[in-house]
Amino acid sequence: MTLEQQVFSFILILTRVAAFLGFLPLFARKQLPAMVKAGLAMALTLFWFGSLPASAFFTDEINVVTAVLLIVKETGIGFLLSAMLGFMFVPAKIAGAYVGQEMGLSLAAVTSPSGSDSSTLVTTVFETLAILLFFGMNLHHFLIMFLHVSLVELSGKIDLTNLPTELLVQSTHALSEFGCLVIGPVGICLFVLTIALALLNKAAPTLNLFSVGMSLRAGLGIVCLIFFMPVIMKSIEMYFLRCQSDLETFAVYFQ
């Protein structure tokens, strides 16, 4: 392998790793300094550099057009891998947004730590708990192994024009469903409270249920979150395991 091929192989590995870390919600948070992301990408690239032959990325002589196309391809693969792993945190965010809206806390929106959009306090708490559970289950090891498999075993085999789109669409379509399932017990309690308030409003039209109902919904929501928190965390854990199985199926697809 010539020096030119070695340098270009290093650039291709760095491109995929940097795109993966740059778009992954776990590392895309604004609180994480850019220098830390760059250092982590460089460290992981040095870890994998040398384990892949130059033929894993290209077979012909390097030219400008080939180099640009390969860099674009590696960027797309890194984005695809990060998006698939990012699906693991979406249901928790959906569950927090739903219960925050039902509790009447959507008016007190704050800036989301994972992006520039606004989110409720409940959404931020759910995202934080999901991340803590992610590390508690040692899934960060699976994250590194997933990227390792894409570099060592699947290098040069991933064709962006021949992806398992059915699996990707099914995974995306099920995000809202899993988010509602995670927060199901709390949602049912709040739904029953809404029906009770509606019947009470029918029985006593002169009673100002707006102020009373807001307090009741917020109070009952907090009580239900505390009471059902073990069930919610178990549901998120089961979803993480399901995502891990789907990602393993995705990796086997290219082998």
CYANA upper distance limits for C-alpha pairs under 8 A (distance plus 0.5 A):
  1 MET  CA      5 GLN  CA      6.64
  1 MET  CA      6 GLN  CA      7.15
  1 MET  CA     54 ALA  CA      7.48
  2 THR  CA      6 GLN  CA      6.83
  3 LEU  CA      7 VAL  CA      6.68
  4 GLU  CA      8 PHE  CA      6.67
  5 GLN  CA      9 SER  CA      6.46
  5 GLN  CA     54 ALA  CA      6.87
  5 GLN  CA     62 ILE  CA      8.38
  6 GLN  CA     10 PHE  CA      6.73
  6 GLN  CA     54 ALA  CA      7.54
  7 VAL  CA     11 ILE  CA      6.80
  8 PHE  CA     12 LEU  CA      6.70
  9 SER  CA     13 ILE  CA      6.77
  9 SER  CA     49 PHE  CA      8.39
  9 SER  CA     54 ALA  CA      6.64
  9 SER  CA     57 PHE  CA      7.77
 10 PHE  CA     14 LEU  CA      6.56
 10 PHE  CA     45 THR  CA      7.77
 10 PHE  CA     49 PHE  CA      6.75
 11 ILE  CA     15 THR  CA      6.50
 12 LEU  CA     16 ARG  CA      6.93
 12 LEU  CA     57 PHE  CA      8.49
 12 LEU  CA     70 LEU  CA      7.93
 12 LEU  CA     71 ILE  CA      6.63
 12 LEU  CA     74 GLU  CA      7.01
 13 ILE  CA     17 VAL  CA      6.70
 13 ILE  CA     45 THR  CA      6.59
 13 ILE  CA     48 TRP  CA      8.33
 13 ILE  CA     49 PHE  CA      7.82
 13 ILE  CA     74 GLU  CA      8.31
 13 ILE  CA    151 LEU  CA      8.18
 14 LEU  CA     18 ALA  CA      6.27
 14 LEU  CA     41 ALA  CA      7.29
 14 LEU  CA     42 MET  CA      7.30
 14 LEU  CA     45 THR  CA      5.93
 15 THR  CA     19 ALA  CA      6.52
 15 THR  CA     71 ILE  CA      7.24
 15 THR  CA     74 GLU  CA      6.61
 15 THR  CA     75 THR  CA      6.44
 15 THR  CA     78 GLY  CA      8.24
 16 ARG  CA     20 PHE  CA      6.55
 16 ARG  CA     74 GLU  CA      5.43
 16 ARG  CA     75 THR  CA      5.91
 16 ARG  CA     76 GLY  CA      8.46
 16 ARG  CA     77 ILE  CA      7.15
 16 ARG  CA     78 GLY  CA      5.16
 17 VAL  CA     21 LEU  CA      6.69
 17 VAL  CA     41 ALA  CA      6.37
 17 VAL  CA     44 LEU  CA      7.88
 17 VAL  CA     45 THR  CA      7.33
 17 VAL  CA     78 GLY  CA      6.95
 17 VAL  CA    147 LEU  CA      8.41
 18 ALA  CA     22 GLY  CA      6.27
 18 ALA  CA     38 ALA  CA      7.92
 18 ALA  CA     41 ALA  CA      5.87
 18 ALA  CA     78 GLY  CA      8.04
 19 ALA  CA     23 PHE  CA      6.61
 19 ALA  CA     75 THR  CA      6.09
 19 ALA  CA     76 GLY  CA      8.39
 19 ALA  CA     78 GLY  CA      5.35
 19 ALA  CA     79 PHE  CA      6.21
 19 ALA  CA     82 SER  CA      8.40
 20 PHE  CA     24 LEU  CA      6.49
 20 PHE  CA     78 GLY  CA      4.80
 20 PHE  CA     79 PHE  CA      6.08
 20 PHE  CA     80 LEU  CA      8.47
 20 PHE  CA     81 LEU  CA      6.99
 20 PHE  CA     82 SER  CA      5.53
 21 LEU  CA     27 PHE  CA      6.50
 21 LEU  CA     28 ALA  CA      7.73
 21 LEU  CA     37 LYS  CA      7.62
 21 LEU  CA     41 ALA  CA      7.57
 21 LEU  CA     82 SER  CA      7.66
 22 GLY  CA     27 PHE  CA      7.17
 22 GLY  CA     28 ALA  CA      6.24
 22 GLY  CA     37 LYS  CA      7.99
 23 PHE  CA     27 PHE  CA      7.99
 23 PHE  CA     28 ALA  CA      6.42
 23 PHE  CA     79 PHE  CA      6.65
 23 PHE  CA     82 SER  CA      6.36
 23 PHE  CA     83 ALA  CA      7.69
 24 LEU  CA     28 ALA  CA      6.26
 24 LEU  CA     79 PHE  CA      8.43
 24 LEU  CA     82 SER  CA      5.15
 24 LEU  CA     83 ALA  CA      7.07
 24 LEU  CA     85 LEU  CA      7.69
 24 LEU  CA     86 GLY  CA      6.38
 25 PRO  CA     29 ARG  CA      7.07
 25 PRO  CA     82 SER  CA      8.34
 25 PRO  CA     86 GLY  CA      6.28
 25 PRO  CA     89 PHE  CA      8.50
 25 PRO  CA    114 SER  CA      7.12
 26 LEU  CA     86 GLY  CA      8.09
 26 LEU  CA    114 SER  CA      8.46
 26 LEU  CA    131 ILE  CA      8.21
 27 PHE  CA     32 LEU  CA      7.42
 27 PHE  CA     37 LYS  CA      7.87
 28 ALA  CA     32 LEU  CA      7.86
 28 ALA  CA    114 SER  CA      7.11
 28 ALA  CA    115 GLY  CA      8.34
 29 ARG  CA    113 PRO  CA      6.58
 29 ARG  CA    114 SER  CA      4.92
 29 ARG  CA    115 GLY  CA      6.92
 30 LYS  CA    113 PRO  CA      7.06
 30 LYS  CA    114 SER  CA      6.98
 30 LYS  CA    115 GLY  CA      7.35
 31 GLN  CA    113 PRO  CA      7.74
 32 LEU  CA     36 VAL  CA      7.45
 32 LEU  CA     37 LYS  CA      7.91
 33 PRO  CA     37 LYS  CA      7.22
 34 ALA  CA     38 ALA  CA      6.66
 35 MET  CA     39 GLY  CA      6.51
 36 VAL  CA     40 LEU  CA      6.55
 37 LYS  CA     41 ALA  CA      6.62
 38 ALA  CA     42 MET  CA      6.63
 39 GLY  CA     43 ALA  CA      6.55
 40 LEU  CA     44 LEU  CA      6.66
 41 ALA  CA     45 THR  CA      6.59
 42 MET  CA     46 LEU  CA      6.68
 43 ALA  CA     47 PHE  CA      6.73
 44 LEU  CA     48 TRP  CA      6.91
 45 THR  CA     49 PHE  CA      6.31
 48 TRP  CA     52 LEU  CA      8.08
 48 TRP  CA    148 HIS  CA      8.40
 48 TRP  CA    151 LEU  CA      8.40
 51 SER  CA    152 VAL  CA      7.77
 52 LEU  CA     56 ALA  CA      7.04
 52 LEU  CA    151 LEU  CA      8.37
 52 LEU  CA    152 VAL  CA      7.01
 53 PRO  CA     57 PHE  CA      8.36
 54 ALA  CA     58 PHE  CA      6.88
 54 ALA  CA     59 THR  CA      8.12
 55 SER  CA     59 THR  CA      5.68
 56 ALA  CA    155 SER  CA      6.34
 56 ALA  CA    156 GLY  CA      5.92
 57 PHE  CA     70 LEU  CA      8.28
 57 PHE  CA    155 SER  CA      7.28
 57 PHE  CA    156 GLY  CA      5.95
 58 PHE  CA     62 ILE  CA      8.47
 58 PHE  CA    156 GLY  CA      8.46
 62 ILE  CA     66 THR  CA      6.80
 62 ILE  CA     67 ALA  CA      6.95
 63 ASN  CA     67 ALA  CA      6.50
 64 VAL  CA     68 VAL  CA      6.67
 65 VAL  CA     69 LEU  CA      6.70
 66 THR  CA     70 LEU  CA      6.56
 67 ALA  CA     71 ILE  CA      6.66
 68 VAL  CA     72 VAL  CA      6.66
 69 LEU  CA     73 LYS  CA      6.57
 70 LEU  CA     74 GLU  CA      6.63
 71 ILE  CA     75 THR  CA      6.65
 72 VAL  CA     76 GLY  CA      6.69
 73 LYS  CA     77 ILE  CA      6.69
 73 LYS  CA    160 LEU  CA      8.09
 74 GLU  CA     78 GLY  CA      6.61
 75 THR  CA     79 PHE  CA      6.68
 76 GLY  CA     80 LEU  CA      6.57
 76 GLY  CA    160 LEU  CA      8.29
 77 ILE  CA     81 LEU  CA      6.66
 77 ILE  CA    158 ILE  CA      8.23
 77 ILE  CA    160 LEU  CA      8.00
 78 GLY  CA     82 SER  CA      6.66
 79 PHE  CA     83 ALA  CA      6.52
 80 LEU  CA     84 MET  CA      6.76
 81 LEU  CA     85 LEU  CA      6.84
 81 LEU  CA    147 LEU  CA      8.33
 82 SER  CA     86 GLY  CA      6.35
 83 ALA  CA     87 PHE  CA      6.93
 84 MET  CA     88 MET  CA      8.24
 84 MET  CA    168 LEU  CA      8.45
 84 MET  CA    247 LEU  CA      8.11
 85 LEU  CA    143 LEU  CA      8.29
 85 LEU  CA    247 LEU  CA      8.46
 86 GLY  CA     90 VAL  CA      7.49
 87 PHE  CA     91 PRO  CA      8.17
 87 PHE  CA    171 SER  CA      8.40
 87 PHE  CA    172 THR  CA      8.02
 87 PHE  CA    175 LEU  CA      7.94
 87 PHE  CA    243 CYS  CA      8.47
 88 MET  CA    239 TYR  CA      7.99
 88 MET  CA    240 PHE  CA      6.64
 88 MET  CA    243 CYS  CA      6.94
 89 PHE  CA     93 LYS  CA      7.14
 89 PHE  CA    127 GLU  CA      7.52
 89 PHE  CA    130 ALA  CA      7.23
 89 PHE  CA    131 ILE  CA      8.17
 90 VAL  CA     94 ILE  CA      6.70
 90 VAL  CA    175 LEU  CA      7.17
 90 VAL  CA    179 GLY  CA      8.10
 91 PRO  CA     95 ALA  CA      6.48
 91 PRO  CA    175 LEU  CA      6.09
 91 PRO  CA    176 SER  CA      6.94
 91 PRO  CA    178 PHE  CA      6.31
 91 PRO  CA    179 GLY  CA      4.47
 91 PRO  CA    180 CYS  CA      8.27
 91 PRO  CA    182 VAL  CA      8.01
 92 ALA  CA     96 GLY  CA      6.66
 92 ALA  CA    123 THR  CA      8.14
 92 ALA  CA    126 PHE  CA      6.25
 92 ALA  CA    127 GLU  CA      6.49
 92 ALA  CA    130 ALA  CA      7.07
 92 ALA  CA    179 GLY  CA      6.55
 92 ALA  CA    182 VAL  CA      7.94
 92 ALA  CA    236 ILE  CA      7.68
 93 LYS  CA     97 ALA  CA      6.64
 93 LYS  CA    123 THR  CA      6.00
 93 LYS  CA    124 THR  CA      8.17
 93 LYS  CA    126 PHE  CA      6.91
 93 LYS  CA    127 GLU  CA      6.31
 93 LYS  CA    179 GLY  CA      8.06
 94 ILE  CA     98 TYR  CA      6.62
 94 ILE  CA    123 THR  CA      8.09
 94 ILE  CA    176 SER  CA      7.22
 94 ILE  CA    179 GLY  CA      5.75
 94 ILE  CA    180 CYS  CA      7.98
 95 ALA  CA     99 VAL  CA      6.73
 95 ALA  CA    123 THR  CA      7.87
 95 ALA  CA    126 PHE  CA      8.21
 95 ALA  CA    179 GLY  CA      5.25
 95 ALA  CA    180 CYS  CA      6.45
 95 ALA  CA    182 VAL  CA      6.95
 95 ALA  CA    183 ILE  CA      5.97
 96 GLY  CA    100 GLY  CA      6.37
 96 GLY  CA    120 THR  CA      8.11
 96 GLY  CA    122 VAL  CA      5.68
 96 GLY  CA    123 THR  CA      4.39
 96 GLY  CA    124 THR  CA      7.94
 96 GLY  CA    125 VAL  CA      8.15
 96 GLY  CA    126 PHE  CA      6.18
 96 GLY  CA    127 GLU  CA      8.33
 96 GLY  CA    183 ILE  CA      8.37
 97 ALA  CA    101 GLN  CA      6.65
 97 ALA  CA    106 SER  CA      8.41
 97 ALA  CA    119 SER  CA      7.56
 97 ALA  CA    120 THR  CA      6.97
 97 ALA  CA    122 VAL  CA      7.44
 97 ALA  CA    123 THR  CA      5.71
 98 TYR  CA    102 GLU  CA      6.77
 98 TYR  CA    180 CYS  CA      8.40
 99 VAL  CA    103 MET  CA      6.52
 99 VAL  CA    122 VAL  CA      7.89
 99 VAL  CA    183 ILE  CA      7.75
 99 VAL  CA    186 VAL  CA      7.93
 99 VAL  CA    187 GLY  CA      7.25
 99 VAL  CA    221 GLY  CA      8.15
100 GLY  CA    104 GLY  CA      6.79
100 GLY  CA    105 LEU  CA      5.64
100 GLY  CA    106 SER  CA      6.34
100 GLY  CA    120 THR  CA      6.64
100 GLY  CA    121 LEU  CA      7.93
100 GLY  CA    122 VAL  CA      6.06
100 GLY  CA    123 THR  CA      7.45
101 GLN  CA    105 LEU  CA      6.27
101 GLN  CA    106 SER  CA      5.49
102 GLU  CA    187 GLY  CA      8.38
102 GLU  CA    190 LEU  CA      7.55
102 GLU  CA    217 ARG  CA      7.91
103 MET  CA    190 LEU  CA      8.37
103 MET  CA    214 MET  CA      7.89
103 MET  CA    217 ARG  CA      5.70
103 MET  CA    218 ALA  CA      5.20
103 MET  CA    221 GLY  CA      6.46
104 GLY  CA    214 MET  CA      7.05
104 GLY  CA    217 ARG  CA      7.78
104 GLY  CA    218 ALA  CA      7.12
105 LEU  CA    109 ALA  CA      7.99
105 LEU  CA    120 THR  CA      7.00
105 LEU  CA    121 LEU  CA      8.09
105 LEU  CA    218 ALA  CA      8.23
106 SER  CA    119 SER  CA      8.10
106 SER  CA    120 THR  CA      6.07
108 ALA  CA    120 THR  CA      7.04
108 ALA  CA    121 LEU  CA      8.25
109 ALA  CA    118 SER  CA      6.32
109 ALA  CA    119 SER  CA      5.76
109 ALA  CA    120 THR  CA      5.23
109 ALA  CA    121 LEU  CA      7.55
110 VAL  CA    118 SER  CA      5.82
110 VAL  CA    119 SER  CA      5.97
110 VAL  CA    120 THR  CA      6.50
110 VAL  CA    121 LEU  CA      7.45
111 THR  CA    115 GLY  CA      8.15
111 THR  CA    116 SER  CA      6.90
111 THR  CA    117 ASP  CA      6.56
111 THR  CA    118 SER  CA      4.91
111 THR  CA    119 SER  CA      6.55
112 SER  CA    116 SER  CA      6.76
112 SER  CA    117 ASP  CA      6.31
112 SER  CA    118 SER  CA      5.71
112 SER  CA    119 SER  CA      5.83
112 SER  CA    124 THR  CA      7.29
113 PRO  CA    124 THR  CA      7.94
119 SER  CA    123 THR  CA      6.61
119 SER  CA    124 THR  CA      7.43
120 THR  CA    124 THR  CA      7.00
121 LEU  CA    125 VAL  CA      6.75
122 VAL  CA    126 PHE  CA      6.64
123 THR  CA    127 GLU  CA      6.63
124 THR  CA    128 THR  CA      6.66
125 VAL  CA    129 LEU  CA      6.65
126 PHE  CA    130 ALA  CA      6.55
127 GLU  CA    131 ILE  CA      6.74
128 THR  CA    132 LEU  CA      6.73
129 LEU  CA    133 LEU  CA      6.56
130 ALA  CA    134 PHE  CA      6.51
130 ALA  CA    233 MET  CA      8.39
130 ALA  CA    236 ILE  CA      7.62
131 ILE  CA    135 PHE  CA      6.93
132 LEU  CA    136 GLY  CA      6.49
133 LEU  CA    137 MET  CA      6.54
133 LEU  CA    233 MET  CA      8.38
133 LEU  CA    237 GLU  CA      7.84
134 PHE  CA    138 ASN  CA      7.07
134 PHE  CA    139 LEU  CA      6.11
134 PHE  CA    140 HIS  CA      7.56
134 PHE  CA    240 PHE  CA      8.27
135 PHE  CA    139 LEU  CA      6.39
135 PHE  CA    140 HIS  CA      6.51
138 ASN  CA    142 PHE  CA      7.86
139 LEU  CA    143 LEU  CA      6.75
140 HIS  CA    144 ILE  CA      6.90
141 HIS  CA    145 MET  CA      6.68
142 PHE  CA    146 PHE  CA      6.38
143 LEU  CA    147 LEU  CA      6.91
144 ILE  CA    148 HIS  CA      6.50
145 MET  CA    149 VAL  CA      6.56
146 PHE  CA    150 SER  CA      6.84
147 LEU  CA    151 LEU  CA      6.82
148 HIS  CA    152 VAL  CA      6.43
148 HIS  CA    153 GLU  CA      8.39
149 VAL  CA    153 GLU  CA      5.65
149 VAL  CA    154 LEU  CA      6.72
149 VAL  CA    251 ALA  CA      8.21
150 SER  CA    154 LEU  CA      5.18
150 SER  CA    155 SER  CA      6.50
150 SER  CA    251 ALA  CA      8.10
151 LEU  CA    155 SER  CA      5.46
153 GLU  CA    255 GLN  CA      8.38
154 LEU  CA    158 ILE  CA      6.96
154 LEU  CA    251 ALA  CA      8.39
154 LEU  CA    254 PHE  CA      7.32
154 LEU  CA    255 GLN  CA      7.55
157 LYS  CA    254 PHE  CA      6.95
157 LYS  CA    255 GLN  CA      8.40
158 ILE  CA    162 ASN  CA      8.46
158 ILE  CA    163 LEU  CA      8.34
158 ILE  CA    254 PHE  CA      7.12
159 ASP  CA    163 LEU  CA      7.15
164 PRO  CA    168 LEU  CA      7.03
164 PRO  CA    250 PHE  CA      8.07
164 PRO  CA    253 TYR  CA      8.27
165 THR  CA    169 VAL  CA      6.47
166 GLU  CA    170 GLN  CA      6.61
167 LEU  CA    171 SER  CA      6.65
167 LEU  CA    250 PHE  CA      8.42
168 LEU  CA    172 THR  CA      6.72
169 VAL  CA    173 HIS  CA      6.46
170 GLN  CA    174 ALA  CA      6.67
171 SER  CA    175 LEU  CA      7.21
173 HIS  CA    177 GLU  CA      8.27
174 ALA  CA    178 PHE  CA      6.60
175 LEU  CA    179 GLY  CA      6.65
176 SER  CA    180 CYS  CA      6.79
177 GLU  CA    181 LEU  CA      6.75
178 PHE  CA    182 VAL  CA      6.59
178 PHE  CA    239 TYR  CA      8.17
179 GLY  CA    183 ILE  CA      7.11
180 CYS  CA    184 GLY  CA      6.17
181 LEU  CA    235 SER  CA      8.38
182 VAL  CA    232 ILE  CA      6.13
182 VAL  CA    235 SER  CA      6.07
182 VAL  CA    236 ILE  CA      7.08
183 ILE  CA    187 GLY  CA      6.53
183 ILE  CA    232 ILE  CA      7.02
184 GLY  CA    188 ILE  CA      6.62
185 PRO  CA    189 CYS  CA      6.93
185 PRO  CA    224 CYS  CA      8.48
185 PRO  CA    228 PHE  CA      7.65
186 VAL  CA    190 LEU  CA      6.78
186 VAL  CA    221 GLY  CA      7.32
186 VAL  CA    224 CYS  CA      6.19
186 VAL  CA    225 LEU  CA      7.11
186 VAL  CA    228 PHE  CA      7.79
187 GLY  CA    191 PHE  CA      6.53
188 ILE  CA    192 VAL  CA      6.69
189 CYS  CA    193 LEU  CA      6.77
189 CYS  CA    224 CYS  CA      8.11
190 LEU  CA    194 THR  CA      6.69
190 LEU  CA    217 ARG  CA      7.24
190 LEU  CA    220 LEU  CA      7.91
190 LEU  CA    221 GLY  CA      7.37
191 PHE  CA    195 ILE  CA      6.92
192 VAL  CA    196 ALA  CA      6.72
193 LEU  CA    197 LEU  CA      6.62
193 LEU  CA    217 ARG  CA      7.82
194 THR  CA    198 ALA  CA      6.68
195 ILE  CA    199 LEU  CA      6.76
196 ALA  CA    200 LEU  CA      6.57
197 LEU  CA    201 ASN  CA      6.53
197 LEU  CA    209 LEU  CA      7.90
197 LEU  CA    213 GLY  CA      7.45
198 ALA  CA    202 LYS  CA      6.89
199 LEU  CA    203 ALA  CA      6.84
200 LEU  CA    204 ALA  CA      6.49
200 LEU  CA    205 PRO  CA      8.49
201 ASN  CA    205 PRO  CA      5.63
201 ASN  CA    207 LEU  CA      7.58
201 ASN  CA    209 LEU  CA      7.39
208 ASN  CA    212 VAL  CA      7.46
209 LEU  CA    213 GLY  CA      5.75
210 PHE  CA    214 MET  CA      6.64
211 SER  CA    215 SER  CA      7.01
212 VAL  CA    216 LEU  CA      6.69
213 GLY  CA    217 ARG  CA      6.46
214 MET  CA    218 ALA  CA      6.66
215 SER  CA    219 GLY  CA      6.50
216 LEU  CA    220 LEU  CA      6.34
217 ARG  CA    221 GLY  CA      6.33
218 ALA  CA    222 ILE  CA      6.77
219 GLY  CA    223 VAL  CA      6.80
220 LEU  CA    224 CYS  CA      6.51
221 GLY  CA    225 LEU  CA      6.55
222 ILE  CA    226 ILE  CA      6.78
223 VAL  CA    227 PHE  CA      6.61
224 CYS  CA    228 PHE  CA      6.24
224 CYS  CA    229 MET  CA      8.43
225 LEU  CA    229 MET  CA      5.98
228 PHE  CA    232 ILE  CA      6.70
229 MET  CA    233 MET  CA      6.58
230 PRO  CA    234 LYS  CA      6.60
231 VAL  CA    235 SER  CA      6.65
232 ILE  CA    236 ILE  CA      6.82
233 MET  CA    237 GLU  CA      6.62
234 LYS  CA    238 MET  CA      6.69
235 SER  CA    239 TYR  CA      6.74
236 ILE  CA    240 PHE  CA      6.70
237 GLU  CA    241 LEU  CA      6.91
238 MET  CA    242 ARG  CA      6.75
239 TYR  CA    243 CYS  CA      6.66
240 PHE  CA    244 GLN  CA      6.66
241 LEU  CA    245 SER  CA      6.80
242 ARG  CA    246 ASP  CA      6.78
243 CYS  CA    247 LEU  CA      6.58
244 GLN  CA    248 GLU  CA      6.73
245 SER  CA    249 THR  CA      6.79
246 ASP  CA    250 PHE  CA      6.72
247 LEU  CA    251 ALA  CA      6.78
248 GLU  CA    252 VAL  CA      6.73
249 THR  CA    253 TYR  CA      6.73
250 PHE  CA    254 PHE  CA      7.84
251 ALA  CA    255 GLN  CA      7.58
